[in-house]
Amino acid sequence: MQKTHIMLQGFGAFPINFKALIERSRALNDPIEWSIICSTGHYVKMYQDLLGKDAVLYLHSDMKNHLNAPDLFNNLTDYAGNIYRNIESEKRFTKHKKSMRQLKSAAAMYLSMKKFIVNRKPTHILFGQIEGMDGMTLISLGKELGIPSLVLSHTRHLGEIFFSPDEVESLPANKTVTDAHRAKAQVFLKNFRAGKTSASALPPEIINSVDEKYNTYTHPPFFKRCIGTVKRLIAEPEMREPDVFRSSILINFPFIANILWGTRIFFNKRVYDIETLEQLPKRYAYYPLQYSPESSINTPAPYFVDQTRAIDAIRFALPSDMMLVVKEHPVCLGLRKLGFLNRLQKKAGVVLARYDMSSKEISENAAITFSVTGTAALESFLMGKPSLTLGGAFFAQALGGPTGVDTLPQRIRYSLANHPTEDHIIESIARIYAASAPFIVGSVFDEGSVFSKYSLNKTNINTFYDALKDNL
């Protein structure tokens, strides 16, 4: 029997969650080997002490050794997927470099990862979150080398997590839907329609658990973080980018961020065409702007990171008697660059709703709701209303699959004439429950997130580990 070897994608703060997972595995004496690809140097030392140096790849430090590899681009012959699409999924690293340097960096990253994977021979790759070129490169390598991927995917209002085999939140194909799942789906749908759920829902099993946490990591003081940043800048050439410096400054000096975001909020909140439900067009489609750039768009649909592309595709496909109502997300008022909303006002057929209008009420009165991958399309579906996504998401299949730009007119006509039935909605929810488990994963440092409070609870980690073994 082949030994299980799980390679971890050490993106963001997920290595902290994974460390608790490894501790659980070792406490049970399970014969699982672990290795990790740390994108940056934040947790390299921690994992070298935990797993040994040979089991850790410090990606952004090692990849510079491959930048001048002979015939660098010839190594991409077997690349699974599209390297340009994967580069475009990146939010910060390489984004301000010239195009050939971006490609060179992506090829070096690919070679660094491939050498490590071939040497370690993992049987599975576990992803915390695919949010950029490193995650997309790794999942492409998994496809190329025949290594199954397990991508943690949160089910939003349903409150659970499943292990997707790909970057577009596809549900596992081998899960059996039972009457228990259907009964659970009916209870959920009743609660959703009564307004008792939210997109950041947590499983009751985790909320009601009162237990101790895994103490896997202590956040270093500010001066140590500054020293660590300098060390990483020396080791990681790809970090030497304007947006990386900007983000670091805004995180460590929040008063500067407050000034910048406050200025944007002051101007952006004043850009709208309608401010009451009574002012909505007689017949309209609805597109709420998504947070961007962000993994929910960057990963499954990088083409639509510029959301004007989505808006143009939709309005060009709509019937001529239907307008497109667009609304900014309140959280994005301070993040969206000035002028973006003003440009939308100049697009024929587009009407901007005030940012604080009820998205739920706008969607309920819309003929159809669109999103790239956002929760608004799921919410519309759960209410029995037509909705479509332009990118992949775990609920996209329930809507007929992601919609290509060239098929939008036909899909719109079909959706307007064929609302989702109650049986179809229940069965779709049940299938999601059949694939998922009641645990959550989140950054322990994100104090504003409900996920941070419970992610290291022992009940949560134990459920996470059991679900992982079930999916191996």
N, C-alpha and C positions, 0 to 999 in steps of 0.2 A: 504494500500500500504506500502510495506517495505521501511523503511528509508534507503537512500544511505549512506554507511559508507565506505570510502576509506582508506585503510591502505597503507602507503607509505614505500617503501624500501629505507632507508636513506643511500645509499652507496655513497662514495666519496663526491663530492661537489653537488650532485643532490639535497640535502635538500635546497640549496639556490634557485634553480629553482622552487622547490615545494612550497617554502614559497610565492613566487610571485603568484603561482597558487592559493594558499589558499586565498591570499589577493584579487584576482580577484573574487573568489567564494563568499567571504563575501561582496564585493562591490555590487554584484548582489543579495544579500540576498538569495542565493540558499540554500535549506535545506540539506546540505551535512555535515556529520560528518567526522572528520579526525583523524587519529592516525598515528604513525610512529615508525618503528624499526630502531634506529640509531646503526649501526654496531660498531662505535667507538664514543668517547666522544666529537668530534669536535663541534657538533651542538646540543647537548643534552640540554644545558641551553636555547638556543634560542627557541627550540621547547617546552620546559616545560613552558616558558613564553607565547608562542603563543597558545598552546593547553591545557595546564595543565599537571601536573606530571603523572596523571594516563593514559594519552594518549601517553606516550613516554616510549619505552623500550630501555634501554642502554644495548645492547646485550652483548658486550664483558666484561662488568662489571657484569651483572646478571648471565651469564651462569656458572660462577665459583660456584654459589650456587647449581648447579645441578650435579657437577662432582662426588659427592659421594652419589647420589640418590640410594636407594636400588634397586637391580636388574636392574641396569642402562640399560643394553643392551636388557633386555626383553621389554623395552618400544618401541623398534624399530619394533615390530611385524607388525604394520600397516604402516610402512614407505613406502611412494609412491616413486617409482624409485629405485635407487641403492645408498646406502650411501657411498660405496667405490668410485664410480664414482664421486660423489659429493665432496668427500674429495680431489680427484685428481684434481678437477677443481680449487682448491685454489692455489694462487701464492706465498703467504708469510706465513700467519698464519698456525701453526701446521706443516709445511712442514719439519722442521728439527727435529721433535720429533719422538720417536719410534712408530712403527705402532699401538700398543695398546693404546698409549696416543693419537694418532690422532683420533682413533675411539671413545675414551672416550670423547674427546673434541667435536667431531661431535654430539655425543648423547646428551651431555649437551646443546649444542646449539639448537638442535631439541626440547628438553624439555622446554628450556627457551622461545623459540618462540611459541611453542604450547600452553603453559599456557597463554601467553599474548593474542594470537589470540582467544582462547576459551573465555577468559574474555571480550575482546573488541567486538567480533562478527562482523567483517567487512563483507561487501557484495562484495567488490572487493579489489584486491591487485594491486597497481601501482608500477612498477619497473622502476627505472631510467636506470640501466644497471646490468645485471647479470654477475658478474666477480669474482667468487669465491664461497667458501663453504656456506657463509651466504645467497647469492642469490639463490643457488641451493637448500638449505634446505628450504627456504621460499616457493619457487615454488612447491617443493615436498609436503609441508604442505597444500598449496592451493589445490593441486590435492586430497590429502587425505581427506580434510574437505569439498570439493565441493565448494571452493571459486574461482570464475573466476580470472585469472591473466591477466594483461595488461602490456606487456613488450615493452618499447619504442625501435623501430627498424628503423635505418636509411637506406634509400634505395640507398645510395652511389651516383652513377652518376645521378640518378633520382631526388635526392635532397630533398626528403620529408621523413616523418616519419609515420609509422603505428603502431598500437597496436597489437602485436603478442600475442596469447593465451599461448605461451610456450617459452622455452629457445632456440629453434632451428629456430626462426624467421619464423614459419609457418604463412602464410597469413590467416586472418580471412575468414571463409567459407561463410559468409552471405552477401557478398558485390556484388552488381549487376554491371556488366560491360556494359557501354553505348557507343554509337557512339562517344560521346564527349571524353570519355577516349581513344578510339581508335585513334581519330584525334590527341589528345595530345601525344599519343605514337608515331605516325608517325613523328610529329615535333621533338620530342626528339631524335628518332633514326637518323633522318637526321642530327641533330646537333652533336650527338655523333660521327657519322662516319666522320663528318667534323672536328673533334677534338675540338669542342667548349664546351665540358663538362669535369668534373673531378670527381674523387671518393669522394671528399669533397665538392660536389656541394651544393649550397644553393638555396632555392626557390626564384624566382624573387620577389614575394610578400614581402619577408622579406628584401631582399637587397635594394629594392626601398622604403622601409618605413623609413621615417625620423621622429622619435618620441622619447620621453623620455624613460628612463629605470626605472624599478622597483629597488629602492635602498633597497635591502633586507639584505645586509651584507657588512661589512667593514673588509677587511683583517687586522688582528692584527699585530702590529710590531713584529720584530724578537724576542725580549726578552720575550714578552708575549707568543709567540709560544713555546719558550723553556720551560717556566713554565707549559704551557698546556701539553707539551709532558711528563714532569716529572709526572704530575698528572695522565695522562692516563696510564703511565707505572705502577703506583701504583694500579690503578683501573682495569687494563686489563692484567691479567697474560698472555694471548695469544699473547700479543704484544712483550713479552720479548724473541724475536727471533733474531738470527744474521742478517737475511735478512731485518728485519724491521729496525734495527739499521743502517745497511748499506744504505738502501734507504733514511732514514732520513738524514744521513750525506751527501749523494750525492746531495740531494735536497737543503739543507741549506748551503752547502759549495761547490758550483759548480766548483771551481778550482780543487778540488780533482777529481770530476767526469770527468772534461776535461782531466786530466792526464791519468786516467784509460781508458776512451773511446779513447783518442788520441793514446794510445799505441796499443789498439786492432785494431783501424783503420789502423795504420801503417803496422801491420802484415797481417790482413785479406784482405786488398785491393790487396795484392800481390799474393793471392791464386786464380788462374784461369787456365783454359786450352785453352780457345779461347777468342779472343778480337775483332773479326770482324765478320760480318754476313757471309762473304765469307768462314769462317772457320767452320761454322755450319755443322753438319752431313747432308748427303743427305736426310735421312728420320729420323725424330726424334719427340719425344713427349717433352712437356715443363712443368716444374714444378718450378715456382718462389717461393722461400722460404718466408714464412709468418713471420711477427713479432711474436715473441714468447718468454716467455709466455705472452698471451694477451687474452682478453675476446673472441675474434673472434674464437679462438681455444679452450681455456680452458673450455668454457661453453658448446658449442654444441658437441665438439669432444675431450675430454681430453685424449683419447687414443693416439692422434696424437700430443700432446704437444711435445713429442720427434719426430721431423719430419723425423728422419731416418726411423721410422716405415712406414710413408707414402711413402717415396722414395723406400724402399725395396718392399712394396706391389705393387707399380706401375711397377718397373722394372721386378719383377717376373711375372707380367701379360702381359707385352708387347710382341709383335711379336719379334722374335730373330733378325730380320733385322732392328729394330728400336732402336735408342739410346735415353737416357733420358737427356735432357739439363736442368741443375739446375742453377739458378742465385740467388745470394744474393741480398736482398733489401739494397740499399745504406744506409738507416737510421739505419739498423741493424749491420752495419760494426763494430761500437763501442760497441754494446750491446752483440753480439754473442761471446761466449767464444772462446779463442784461441784453435786451434786444430780441431774444428768442421768441418771446410771446408776441412782441410787436410784429415780427415777421409772419407769425401765424395769422394775425389779423388781416394780413394783406393777401391771403389765399382764398380765392373764390369758393364759396360754399362752406367755409369754416366759421363757426361762431364760438367765441371763447366764453365759457361760464366762469363766474366768479369762483375763486379758489375754495371758499368755505361753503359753497352750496353742497347739499347732500348728494354724494355720488350715488347712493342707493336709490334715492328718489328719481334722479336723472335717468338711471339705468332702467328703473321700473316703467318709466314713461317712454323710453326709446323703442323704436321698431326693432333695433338690433344693436348689440354692444360688441365692440372690437377691442382687442389688446394684442400686443406682441406675445407676451407670456403672462400677463398680469392677472391678479386675483379677480378683477372686475368681470372677466369673461366667465370664470368659474361661478361667481355669485349669480350672474345672470342665468346661467344654465340651471343652477339649483332652484331658481325661482320659476323655471319652466319657460324662460324667454330665449329667443334666438341669440346666439353669440358665436364668434369665431376668433381663433388665434392665428397670428402670422408666423409664430415660432413654436417650437416644441415645449410642452409642459405635460405634467402627469395627467391632466384632465383633457388634453387636446384630443385624444382619441374618442372621448365621449362626445365631442363636438364634430366628429367626422375627420379628425386629423388636422394638422397645420395647413393653412391655406396658402397656396402659391399665388404670387402676384398675378400670374396669367389666368388663374382660375377664379379670381375673386368675384367677377360679375356673376358667374354661374352659381357659385357657392352662396352668394348673397341672396339671389332669387330663390334658391332651394330652401335656405334657412328661414326666409320670411314666410314661405308657404308651408313649412313643416316644423312646428314647434316641438321641442323635446317632450316625449310622453312621460308620465309619472313612472311607469314600469322601467323605462330606459334610464331615468335618473336614479332610481333605487338600485338597479343592477350595476350601474357605473360606480356608485358610491361603494357598494358591496365589494366590487372587484378591488377597489383601492384598499379597503379594510383587510381583504384577504392577503394583500401583499405587505401590509405595514405592521408595525409593532408599537406599543405605547412607551416610547422613550423620546428624548430630545437631545440635541447637541447644540451648544452655543458657546460663544466666547465668554470666558469667566471674567473678562475685563470690561465687558459692555454692560455697565451698571444700569443703563436705561432699558435693557432688554429683559423680558420676563424669562428668557432662556438661561441667562447667566445664573439665576438664583438656584436652579435645580440641576444644571448639567453635570455637576460632579457628585450629586447625591448618590449614595451607594445603591439604592433601589434603582435609580436611573441607569447607572453604569452596569449593574448586573443584568438589567433587562436588555440594554444595548448589546452586551456580550452574548447573551443567549440568542438574541435575534441574529447577530453576526454568524454564530455557529450554524444556525438553521439555514442560513443563506450561502454557506460555503459550498 
